[in-house]
Amino acid sequence: MKTCSHQHTHKRQELPALTDRLRRHARKITGPRAAILEILRQHPHPLTTKEIFSEMPRGECDLATVYRSMHLLEKAGMVKRFHFYDGAARFELVEEGSDGHYHHLVCIRCSGVVKVEECFSAEIEKKIAAKNGFKAVTHKLEFFGVCPNCQG
Protein backbone atom coordinates (compact mmCIF):
# COMPACT_ATOMS: atom_id res chain seq x y z
CA MET A 1 0.00 0.00 0.00
CA LYS A 2 1.08 3.54 -0.65
CA THR A 3 0.37 6.72 1.20
CA CYS A 4 -2.97 8.02 0.03
CA SER A 5 -3.19 11.21 -1.96
CA HIS A 6 -5.89 12.38 0.46
CA GLN A 7 -4.77 14.70 3.23
CA HIS A 8 -4.62 12.97 6.61
CA THR A 9 -4.01 15.73 9.10
CA HIS A 10 -4.39 15.60 12.83
CA LYS A 11 -4.42 19.35 13.39
CA ARG A 12 -7.24 20.25 15.75
CA GLN A 13 -9.58 22.82 14.33
CA GLU A 14 -10.37 25.74 16.61
CA LEU A 15 -13.95 26.00 17.89
CA PRO A 16 -14.54 29.53 16.49
CA ALA A 17 -13.59 28.31 13.01
CA LEU A 18 -15.96 25.36 13.37
CA THR A 19 -18.86 27.53 14.52
CA ASP A 20 -18.21 29.92 11.61
CA ARG A 21 -18.45 26.97 9.22
CA LEU A 22 -21.67 25.78 10.84
CA ARG A 23 -23.17 29.28 10.73
CA ARG A 24 -23.02 29.07 6.92
CA HIS A 25 -25.41 26.07 7.02
CA ALA A 26 -27.57 26.72 10.08
CA ARG A 27 -29.66 29.66 11.22
CA LYS A 28 -27.94 29.81 14.56
CA ILE A 29 -25.32 28.19 16.73
CA THR A 30 -27.14 26.70 19.70
CA GLY A 31 -25.47 25.67 22.94
CA PRO A 32 -25.86 21.95 22.14
CA ARG A 33 -24.41 22.40 18.63
CA ALA A 34 -21.37 24.24 19.99
CA ALA A 35 -20.93 21.58 22.71
CA ILE A 36 -21.11 18.78 20.11
CA LEU A 37 -18.48 20.50 17.95
CA GLU A 38 -16.22 20.84 20.98
CA ILE A 39 -16.64 17.17 21.90
CA LEU A 40 -15.86 16.06 18.33
CA ARG A 41 -12.92 18.47 18.19
CA GLN A 42 -11.37 16.89 21.28
CA HIS A 43 -11.60 13.30 20.00
CA PRO A 44 -9.18 11.97 17.37
CA HIS A 45 -11.52 9.09 16.45
CA PRO A 46 -15.17 8.70 15.42
CA LEU A 47 -17.84 8.77 18.15
CA THR A 48 -21.38 7.39 18.27
CA THR A 49 -24.28 9.71 19.01
CA LYS A 50 -24.63 8.03 22.41
CA GLU A 51 -20.94 8.63 23.19
CA ILE A 52 -21.37 12.28 22.21
CA PHE A 53 -24.52 12.54 24.34
CA SER A 54 -22.74 10.99 27.35
CA GLU A 55 -20.10 13.75 27.19
CA MET A 56 -22.62 16.58 26.94
CA PRO A 57 -23.06 18.76 30.04
CA ARG A 58 -26.00 17.46 32.09
CA GLY A 59 -29.29 19.02 31.05
CA GLU A 60 -27.76 20.63 27.92
CA CYS A 61 -30.03 18.65 25.58
CA ASP A 62 -31.65 15.29 24.98
CA LEU A 63 -30.48 12.44 22.75
CA ALA A 64 -32.90 13.44 19.97
CA THR A 65 -31.19 16.85 19.78
CA VAL A 66 -27.82 15.14 19.35
CA TYR A 67 -29.24 12.99 16.51
CA ARG A 68 -30.72 16.07 14.78
CA SER A 69 -27.47 18.00 15.22
CA MET A 70 -25.41 15.14 13.77
CA HIS A 71 -27.73 15.04 10.76
CA LEU A 72 -27.26 18.80 10.28
CA LEU A 73 -23.46 18.55 10.64
CA GLU A 74 -23.34 15.67 8.17
CA LYS A 75 -25.52 17.54 5.67
CA ALA A 76 -23.22 20.57 6.06
CA GLY A 77 -20.18 18.38 5.27
CA MET A 78 -18.63 19.02 8.68
CA VAL A 79 -18.70 15.40 9.85
CA LYS A 80 -18.35 12.07 8.13
CA ARG A 81 -20.34 8.99 9.14
CA PHE A 82 -18.54 5.68 9.61
CA HIS A 83 -20.01 2.20 10.19
CA PHE A 84 -17.88 -0.37 11.96
CA TYR A 85 -18.61 -3.99 12.84
CA ASP A 86 -21.21 -3.26 15.56
CA GLY A 87 -23.70 -1.43 13.33
CA ALA A 88 -23.53 1.86 15.26
CA ALA A 89 -22.96 4.98 13.19
CA ARG A 90 -19.92 6.97 14.27
CA PHE A 91 -19.07 10.55 13.38
CA GLU A 92 -15.78 12.37 12.95
CA LEU A 93 -15.05 16.00 12.13
CA VAL A 94 -13.93 16.72 8.57
CA GLU A 95 -11.59 19.62 7.95
CA GLU A 96 -12.84 22.27 5.57
CA GLY A 97 -11.78 21.41 2.03
CA SER A 98 -11.17 17.75 2.92
CA ASP A 99 -13.22 14.87 1.55
CA GLY A 100 -12.97 13.09 4.91
CA HIS A 101 -11.41 10.01 3.33
CA TYR A 102 -9.87 8.01 6.17
CA HIS A 103 -9.40 4.41 7.12
CA HIS A 104 -9.48 2.98 10.63
CA LEU A 105 -8.19 0.00 12.57
CA VAL A 106 -10.86 -1.07 15.07
CA CYS A 107 -10.44 -3.38 18.07
CA ILE A 108 -13.20 -6.01 18.05
CA ARG A 109 -13.04 -6.32 21.85
CA CYS A 110 -12.90 -2.78 23.25
CA SER A 111 -13.95 -0.84 20.11
CA GLY A 112 -10.78 1.25 20.29
CA VAL A 113 -10.07 3.07 17.02
CA VAL A 114 -6.80 4.02 15.35
CA LYS A 115 -6.70 6.20 12.23
CA VAL A 116 -4.68 4.46 9.48
CA GLU A 117 -2.42 6.70 7.41
CA GLU A 118 -1.95 4.27 4.53
CA CYS A 119 -4.38 4.08 1.64
CA PHE A 120 -4.77 2.25 -1.65
CA SER A 121 -3.18 4.04 -4.54
CA ALA A 122 -5.23 5.61 -7.32
CA GLU A 123 -3.66 3.08 -9.73
CA ILE A 124 -5.33 0.18 -7.89
CA GLU A 125 -8.71 1.94 -8.02
CA LYS A 126 -8.28 2.57 -11.77
CA LYS A 127 -7.29 -1.06 -12.41
CA ILE A 128 -10.31 -2.41 -10.49
CA ALA A 129 -12.62 0.05 -12.26
CA ALA A 130 -11.28 -0.77 -15.74
CA LYS A 131 -11.44 -4.53 -15.15
CA ASN A 132 -15.11 -4.29 -14.18
CA GLY A 133 -16.26 -1.48 -16.49
CA PHE A 134 -16.85 1.01 -13.66
CA LYS A 135 -16.09 4.73 -13.59
CA ALA A 136 -15.53 7.16 -10.72
CA VAL A 137 -14.46 4.39 -8.34
CA THR A 138 -13.55 5.17 -4.76
CA HIS A 139 -13.25 2.92 -1.75
CA LYS A 140 -14.09 2.58 1.91
CA LEU A 141 -11.89 0.31 3.95
CA GLU A 142 -11.82 -0.47 7.66
CA PHE A 143 -9.57 -3.00 9.40
CA PHE A 144 -10.60 -5.06 12.43
CA GLY A 145 -8.50 -6.91 14.95
CA VAL A 146 -7.49 -7.15 18.61
CA CYS A 147 -5.54 -4.18 20.01
CA PRO A 148 -2.41 -4.62 22.17
CA ASN A 149 -4.36 -3.78 25.37
CA CYS A 150 -6.92 -6.54 24.71
CA GLN A 151 -4.42 -9.26 23.76
CA GLY A 152 -3.55 -11.93 26.28
C-alpha positions in Angstrom: 0.0 0.0 0.0 1.1 3.5 -0.7 0.4 6.7 1.2 -3.0 8.0 0.0 -3.2 11.2 -2.0 -5.9 12.4 0.5 -4.8 14.7 3.2 -4.6 13.0 6.6 -4.0 15.7 9.1 -4.4 15.6 12.8 -4.4 19.4 13.4 -7.2 20.3 15.8 -9.6 22.8 14.3 -10.4 25.7 16.6 -13.9 26.0 17.9 -14.5 29.5 16.5 -13.6 28.3 13.0 -16.0 25.4 13.4 -18.9 27.5 14.5 -18.2 29.9 11.6 -18.5 27.0 9.2 -21.7 25.8 10.8 -23.2 29.3 10.7 -23.0 29.1 6.9 -25.4 26.1 7.0 -27.6 26.7 10.1 -29.7 29.7 11.2 -27.9 29.8 14.6 -25.3 28.2 16.7 -27.1 26.7 19.7 -25.5 25.7 22.9 -25.9 22.0 22.1 -24.4 22.4 18.6 -21.4 24.2 20.0 -20.9 21.6 22.7 -21.1 18.8 20.1 -18.5 20.5 18.0 -16.2 20.8 21.0 -16.6 17.2 21.9 -15.9 16.1 18.3 -12.9 18.5 18.2 -11.4 16.9 21.3 -11.6 13.3 20.0 -9.2 12.0 17.4 -11.5 9.1 16.4 -15.2 8.7 15.4 -17.8 8.8 18.2 -21.4 7.4 18.3 -24.3 9.7 19.0 -24.6 8.0 22.4 -20.9 8.6 23.2 -21.4 12.3 22.2 -24.5 12.5 24.3 -22.7 11.0 27.4 -20.1 13.7 27.2 -22.6 16.6 26.9 -23.1 18.8 30.0 -26.0 17.5 32.1 -29.3 19.0 31.1 -27.8 20.6 27.9 -30.0 18.6 25.6 -31.7 15.3 25.0 -30.5 12.4 22.8 -32.9 13.4 20.0 -31.2 16.9 19.8 -27.8 15.1 19.3 -29.2 13.0 16.5 -30.7 16.1 14.8 -27.5 18.0 15.2 -25.4 15.1 13.8 -27.7 15.0 10.8 -27.3 18.8 10.3 -23.5 18.6 10.6 -23.3 15.7 8.2 -25.5 17.5 5.7 -23.2 20.6 6.1 -20.2 18.4 5.3 -18.6 19.0 8.7 -18.7 15.4 9.8 -18.4 12.1 8.1 -20.3 9.0 9.1 -18.5 5.7 9.6 -20.0 2.2 10.2 -17.9 -0.4 12.0 -18.6 -4.0 12.8 -21.2 -3.3 15.6 -23.7 -1.4 13.3 -23.5 1.9 15.3 -23.0 5.0 13.2 -19.9 7.0 14.3 -19.1 10.6 13.4 -15.8 12.4 12.9 -15.0 16.0 12.1 -13.9 16.7 8.6 -11.6 19.6 7.9 -12.8 22.3 5.6 -11.8 21.4 2.0 -11.2 17.7 2.9 -13.2 14.9 1.5 -13.0 13.1 4.9 -11.4 10.0 3.3 -9.9 8.0 6.2 -9.4 4.4 7.1 -9.5 3.0 10.6 -8.2 0.0 12.6 -10.9 -1.1 15.1 -10.4 -3.4 18.1 -13.2 -6.0 18.0 -13.0 -6.3 21.8 -12.9 -2.8 23.3 -14.0 -0.8 20.1 -10.8 1.3 20.3 -10.1 3.1 17.0 -6.8 4.0 15.3 -6.7 6.2 12.2 -4.7 4.5 9.5 -2.4 6.7 7.4 -2.0 4.3 4.5 -4.4 4.1 1.6 -4.8 2.3 -1.6 -3.2 4.0 -4.5 -5.2 5.6 -7.3 -3.7 3.1 -9.7 -5.3 0.2 -7.9 -8.7 1.9 -8.0 -8.3 2.6 -11.8 -7.3 -1.1 -12.4 -10.3 -2.4 -10.5 -12.6 0.0 -12.3 -11.3 -0.8 -15.7 -11.4 -4.5 -15.2 -15.1 -4.3 -14.2 -16.3 -1.5 -16.5 -16.9 1.0 -13.7 -16.1 4.7 -13.6 -15.5 7.2 -10.7 -14.5 4.4 -8.3 -13.6 5.2 -4.8 -13.2 2.9 -1.7 -14.1 2.6 1.9 -11.9 0.3 4.0 -11.8 -0.5 7.7 -9.6 -3.0 9.4 -10.6 -5.1 12.4 -8.5 -6.9 14.9 -7.5 -7.1 18.6 -5.5 -4.2 20.0 -2.4 -4.6 22.2 -4.4 -3.8 25.4 -6.9 -6.5 24.7 -4.4 -9.3 23.8 -3.6 -11.9 26.3 
